[in-house]
Amino acid sequence: MLSTFAFIRSISLCLLILAFTFASGCTSLTEQQRLDTQQKIIDKNQQLLAIFTKKQPSISNDLHNAVGYMVCETNRMMLIALGGQSGLCLLTDNSKGKQTVLDLNSVNLGVGLGASHNQYLITFQDPDVMYKVKDGHFSIKLNNVTKSVQTSPTTAINYESKINLYSLNQEGSIASLAVGALAITPNKSLNDPEFALSNIPTKTTQSQTTQWPYALPFLADQVIAKGYQLPKPYGMGFTYVSVEQQMSLTQLQVGFNGNGTQPYDFVSFDTPITSLTTLQLKADMWVLPFMNVFATIGKVEGDLHANVLIDGDTMLAQLGEDCQGFIKPLSCRLLENKLFTLPIRANVNPTTYGIGTIIAGAWQDWFVTLPVNITWSQSSRNVLDGRSITITPRGGRILHLPRLGRLSLFLGGNYLDSHNTVTGSLTSEAGFSLDYQVSQANVERWNLVTGFNWDISSSLSLNVEYNGFIGDRDAIIAGLTIRY
């Protein structure tokens, strides 16, 4: 595993240097750029409508009778087990004559291979359905996709016949079977620049007059009036963590045959390397404009391997065993005049609980964050119990990606203080059991962290980070968050 982490460390450093080298070329949209982009989207919308109606003339009647329609152009990709789709949609409300730019993004997990360029036309028969999509739509479903070049639109009817969906694929091919998370959200940078372009509070150059539509965070209207953009206040997601690090062992206690343990100081320890993985469920909310609080629950899987060198004579003396008599206790026959290694081999799967906070803010396209969290672990088998404190100051740059959301690159430090109690029992072939308890802590407190947070839309984000570069701890953290 060390060789894998070393490779990831090298690649991450190279990518980060390249990304920050070119970061200065990516800036926010100006007002004129926003207007120009809107006009290009409207022109493209008319071109796609002409393509659909030319290939299937009956669509003209459908458009005339519909309360509204939405035209989308997307790119889809599936590479082995991971894929996704991203693009822009323009929703037209026929009754009000208004148009709204929407982001369409999806993340797919499954099997498949290929890439395609797709166009969609959706007509709405029910205004309630149209307004639900306009305000934002999220769904998770199994996608069975087989696409090749099409010469005429394919048709599907959904929402109990309340919409008609026409699709075209004129370039590329793809085949996949995957579970997909689809998010359709208003494009804040093109429709309403007064809300956040990324999932942290951001200071703009202009004051705003928009009324915040959510109960949280507190004081939202006041900071918006001063020119700040805020993310959606509530979040739910999953986080995967893989950690490899050296641990120190202290305060060994031993006992025999289930009669309790007592301190035993005359031992020597090696420096074990532990490997743990965990999957956590995380829920968060912005309670103040620059303060997020969160809670986590998860399950840890891993192995703790350590060797403890014990002097048998010293142990017998501390335990008060008399080995001078003709009939010697079993412990004397096992330990007298011997040096042996106590192999601690524990497969651990404790449940973890955590709480924390994030202090965050951004000025234009630069941001800083300070996450702090405390995690407790508790094993049902009483193998591993403890707590850890993590502090991760970081700062970075927000890149604006055409049709692909926002990418936030960051550098920082990671402080971890972890203390656990490991308990267990070893049994010999003769039935003699040796019980032990030992305290465990991580050797190195600080290392460096680098990574990215990809805001696919204002409702969906993916983050990946690597902890390492210095010290003996290597960790990979990845998470998917839905905001609402």
HELIX and SHEET records of a PDB file:
HELIX    1   1 LEU A    2  PHE A   22  1                                  21    
HELIX    2   2 ALA A   23  GLY A   25  5                                   3    
HELIX    3   3 GLU A   31  LYS A   55  1                                  25    
HELIX    4   4 ILE A   59  ASN A   65  1                                   7    
HELIX    5   5 PRO A  127  ASP A  135  1                                   9    
HELIX    6   6 LYS A  188  ASN A  191  1                                   4    
HELIX    7   7 ALA A  220  ALA A  225  1                                   6    
HELIX    8   8 GLY A  312  LEU A  319  1                                   8    
HELIX    9   9 LEU A  330  LEU A  335  1                                   6    
SHEET    1   A 4 GLY A  68  ASP A  93  0                                        
SHEET    2   A 4 LYS A  98  PHE A 124 -1                                        
SHEET    3   A 4 ILE A 163  PRO A 186 -1                                        
SHEET    4   A 4 HIS A 137  LYS A 147 -1                                        
SHEET    1   B 4 GLY A  68  ASP A  93  0                                        
SHEET    2   B 4 LYS A  98  PHE A 124 -1                                        
SHEET    3   B 4 ILE A 163  PRO A 186 -1                                        
SHEET    4   B 4 THR A 154  ASN A 158 -1                                        
SHEET    1   C 5 TYR A 228  GLN A 229  0                                        
SHEET    2   C 5 THR A 202  LYS A 203 -1                                        
SHEET    3   C 5 THR A 351  TRP A 363  1                                        
SHEET    4   C 5 MET A 291  ASP A 311 -1                                        
SHEET    5   C 5 VAL A 267  PHE A 269 -1                                        
SHEET    1   D 7 TYR A 228  GLN A 229  0                                        
SHEET    2   D 7 THR A 202  LYS A 203 -1                                        
SHEET    3   D 7 THR A 351  TRP A 363  1                                        
SHEET    4   D 7 TRP A 366  GLN A 378 -1                                        
SHEET    5   D 7 LEU A 384  ILE A 391 -1                                        
SHEET    6   D 7 GLY A 405  THR A 427 -1                                        
SHEET    7   D 7 ARG A 394  LEU A 401 -1                                        
SHEET    1   E 7 TYR A 228  GLN A 229  0                                        
SHEET    2   E 7 THR A 202  LYS A 203 -1                                        
SHEET    3   E 7 THR A 351  TRP A 363  1                                        
SHEET    4   E 7 MET A 291  ASP A 311 -1                                        
SHEET    5   E 7 ILE A 273  LEU A 288 -1                                        
SHEET    6   E 7 TYR A 234  PHE A 256 -1                                        
SHEET    7   E 7 GLN A 262  PRO A 263 -1                                        
SHEET    1   F 5 TYR A 228  GLN A 229  0                                        
SHEET    2   F 5 THR A 202  LYS A 203 -1                                        
SHEET    3   F 5 THR A 351  TRP A 363  1                                        
SHEET    4   F 5 MET A 291  ASP A 311 -1                                        
SHEET    5   F 5 LEU A 339  VAL A 348 -1                                        
SHEET    1   G 7 TYR A 228  GLN A 229  0                                        
SHEET    2   G 7 THR A 202  LYS A 203 -1                                        
SHEET    3   G 7 THR A 351  TRP A 363  1                                        
SHEET    4   G 7 TRP A 366  GLN A 378 -1                                        
SHEET    5   G 7 LEU A 384  ILE A 391 -1                                        
SHEET    6   G 7 GLY A 405  THR A 427 -1                                        
SHEET    7   G 7 SER A 433  ASN A 442 -1                                        
SHEET    1   H 9 TYR A 228  GLN A 229  0                                        
SHEET    2   H 9 THR A 202  LYS A 203 -1                                        
SHEET    3   H 9 THR A 351  TRP A 363  1                                        
SHEET    4   H 9 TRP A 366  GLN A 378 -1                                        
SHEET    5   H 9 LEU A 384  ILE A 391 -1                                        
SHEET    6   H 9 GLY A 405  THR A 427 -1                                        
SHEET    7   H 9 TRP A 446  ASP A 455 -1                                        
SHEET    8   H 9 LEU A 460  GLY A 468 -1                                        
SHEET    9   H 9 ASP A 474  ARG A 483 -1                                        
END                                                                             
